[in-house]
């Protein structure tokens, strides 16, 4: 009986947990692709808006890769599979697991370049190689993966095939291990640390620049029904908690500091973050994004009552400012 219960919870959480992750990360990206609908706010500065879109796209698609990696590894004994789990497919991809027993164990995910995946609609191509470089299993505390992107391209079909392409390596660390039973019962969480240095990101204007990330993502479950996540920066620069830094599509330096962690849950909808704030500072402007605001642009404590998110920017060196309110979908 105990084994049956463990397998049942294990399967239920994996299916629910990773499906929710995918909805969260993809839908969050789509919410910032809304046009300039304003409520007595100014029209968004195009460069500030574009940079915010780039920050959102790179973060969301990087997070989505993490989801795909977890989906693939949960079905492989070498990486920590436990029990008879239902296979979880990856949209538009095939998985080569022929090297899962090599040293180090690895898999390669290849995207077909023509399948349209939803939320938002996008086509992916290129490959992702995943290697377990520390730990016996990915589910172990402190286990580390090396994730190599080779021409991993994401084209958004509803946005005139606007795209972003990744080439380079990032590292994922399982901070506290995953106990599926205690996670389901709400007495534990799952936390992943991400690091990437000099990831080459190419935008649809042909500009290819170096981006770096340092973030910490924690997932948990309330009352065995509501899944929640908290995402924060994971390094310090000039007294700020930083999530990412590098060079913009405009060829200028940027640093994105997390003022408040981004929070979202399955009850309110992953595409409607309940709170969070970050400021991205570039050579020519700064833009601050505040999630979970009401129709007047104020943070709201009312559960699931947020209207959207607010953009606020300062153009340099003129120090001219403006704000725009963007509704959630």
N, C-alpha and C positions, 0 to 999 in steps of 0.2 A: 504493500500500500504506500509506504513512504517513497519508494522509487518511482511509482506511478505518479504520485503527486509532484515530485520533483521534476519529472519529465514534462508534466502538464504545465507547470508554472514556467519552466524554462522555455518551452515552445511559445506559450502565450506572450510572455514578456518580449522575447526576441521579435516576434511578428509585430506586436504592438509598438514596441520601442523603436525599431528601425523604420517602420512605416511612418511613424510620427516624426522621426528625425528628418526623413526625406521631405515630408510636407512642410515642416518648419523651415528648412534651409532654402527650398526652392520657392515657396510662397513668399518668404520674406524678401527675396530678390525681386519678385514681381511687384510687390506693393510699392516699391520706389520707382517703378516704370510708369506711374500714372502721369498724365499730362499736367500742365500748370493750372490746376483748379485752385482758386484762391478765395478766401473769405476776408475781404478788406485787407489783404496783404499785398505786397509788391510782387511783380513777376520775378521768378527766380533768376538770379544771375546765371547765364549759360555755362560759364566755366566752373563756377562753384557747384552748379547742379550736375555737370558732367563728372567732375571729380568725385562727388558724393556717389554718383552712379557707379563709377569705377571701383570705389572702395566697397560698395555693396556687392557688385558682381564678383570681384576677386574673393571676397570673404565667403559669400554664399556658395560659389562653385568650389572653393577649396574645402569648405565644410561638407559639400555634397560628396566629394571624393572620399572624405573620411567615412561617410555613411556607406558608400559602396564598398569600401575596404572592409568595414565591419560586417556587412552583409555577406561578403564572400568568405571571410575567415571563419565565421561561426559554423560553417558547414564542413570544416576540414579538421580531422582529428589532430594533425600535427600542430595546428594553431590553437587547439583547446576545445574542439567540439565535444559536447557532453550529451549523450543520449541520442535517440533517433529524432533528428530535427527535420522539419519541413524545409525543403530547398527554397531559397529566396533568390529570385532572379534579379539581374541588373538591367535596366532598360537600355536596349540598343547595344548590348555588350556580350562578349564571350569571355570565359575564364580558362586560361591554361594553367592547370594545377600539376603539370608533369614534374615540376621541380619542388613540390611541397615537402619531399623527404630529403632534399639536398642539404648542403651545409654552406651558407645558411638556407633554411627553407624559404621558398619564394613562390609567388604566383604572378601572373601577368594578365591584366584586364585590357582587352582590346575593344574599342568602340567602333561601330560599323560606318559612321559618317553619313547615314541616311535615315535612320529611325527617328521620328519626331517623338520626344519624351515630353510629357505634360508638366504644367505648374511651375514655371511658365513653359510654353512650347519652345523646345530647343533641340538642336541636333549636335551630337558629340562625336568627335573622331580622335584618333591617336591612341596611345597606350599609357597604362599605369602599371609599373612593376612594384610589388610589395615584398619586402624582405624582413624576416624576423631576425634582428641583429643582436638582441639582448633578451634573455628570459627563455624558459622552456616552452611556454605557451603565451599567446597574446593576452589571455585572461589573467596572467600572473601580475601581481604588484610589481611595478617597475619595468615591465616588459617594454621593448622599444621596437618600432617599425621604421624602416627606411622606405619612403615612397618616392619613386622616380617618375616624373612626368616627361613624356616624349611627345611633343607636338599635340598635347591634349587641348583640343579646340572646342569651345562651346559657342554655337551660333544661335541667336535668338530669332526664330522665324517670324515672330509677330512684330519685330522691330527692324525690318529690312535687313535681316541677317546680321545685325550688329553682333560682334563677336569678341571673345577674349581667348588668348592661347597661352598655355603654361608650358615652360620647359625648365626643368630643374628638380631639385630634391627638397623634401621636407621630412621631418622626423616627428613621429607620434609616440607618446609615452603613456602607458596605462598607469595612472597615478595611484589608484587605490584598489585595483583589481575589481572584478565584477562577481558578486554573489547574487544570482538571479532570484532566489527565494527571498532574501532580505530586501532586495531592491523592490520586488513586487509588494512586499508587506510594508514598505515605507521606512524601514529602519536602516537603509544604507543608500548611497548614491554611487554613480559612476562618473569618474572624472578623467578627461584626456587633456594632456599638455601638447601643444603644437609649436614647432619651431621650423622656420624656413629662412634661409639666407641666400640672397642673390638669385631668387627665383626670377627667371626672365618671363615677363608678362608682355604680350603683344596685343595692342588694341586695334580696333577697326580702322583707325587713321594711319596704320602702318608703324606707329611708334612702338618700339620695343624697349622696355625699361626694367630695372631691377627692383623687386619688391621683397620685403622681409616681414615675417609675422612672428608674434609671440602671444599666444592666447591660451586661456584655460576654459574648458567647457565642462560644466557639471550637469548631469541629468538625474532626475528622481521621479518618484510616483507618490501622489497623495491619494489616500483612501482607495487604493487599488484601481483607480479609474482615471485620475488626471495626471498626465505626464507634464513635467515642467523642466525648463532649462535656464541656466544662468551662464552667460558668456562674458568674460572679462579679459582685459589685457593682462600680460604676464611678464612684463619687464618694466624697469623704471628708467626714465630719461628726464633729466632736469626736474626731478621731483614729481613727475607725472607717471601715471600707469599707462603704458603704451601697448597698443594692439598691433600696429603695423607702421612701417616706414620705408622710404625708398625714393623713387623718382616718378613724377606724374607723367601722363601722356603729353603734357606741355613741356616736358624736359626740365621741370623744376623740382627741387627737393620737397618732400612732405613728411610729416609725422602725424599719426592718428592716436590721440590720447583718449582713453575711456574715462569719462567723468563719473558715470554711473553704469554698472553692469547692465547689459541687455538681458531682459527677462521676458519669457513667453511661456504659454502653456496650451495644452490641448483643449481646455474648456473655452477659452476666449478665441482660440484660433491662432495657429502658428504664424499666420500672416499679419497678426495684430499684436505686436509686442506691447505688453502692459507698462513697461518702463524701460529706461535706458537713455544714455546720452554720451555722445562722443564729439570731440573737436578735432578736425583735420587741418593742420597748419601747413601752408605752402609758401613759396617765395612771394607770390602775388596776391594771395587772399587766404582767409581762414573761413571754414564753414563748420557750423555746429548743428548737429542733428539731435532732436529731442523726441523720443518715442512716447506714445501713450498720452497724447494731449487731447483736449476737448475742442469743440468747434471755434473756441476763442484763442486757441493756442496755449492753454494752460494745462499743466500736468493734472491728471485726474486720478483720484483714488477709488473711483467707482469701478467695481469689478466688471470687466468686459465692456466698459462704457467709452473707451477711447475712440475719438474721431479719426485720428491719423497721426502724422508726425510733422514737426516744424523744422524748417531750414532757416538758419540765421547766418549771415555772412558779413565779412568786412573786407573790402577791397584795399590793397596796398599799392602805392604809398599814400593814396588819397584819404584812407580811413573812412570812406563812404560805406554805409551799412544798409542792409535790407533784410526782410524776412518773407517767407512764403510758407503757407500751410498746405500740406498734401494729404488727402484722405486715404485711409486704408481701402482696399478693395472689398 
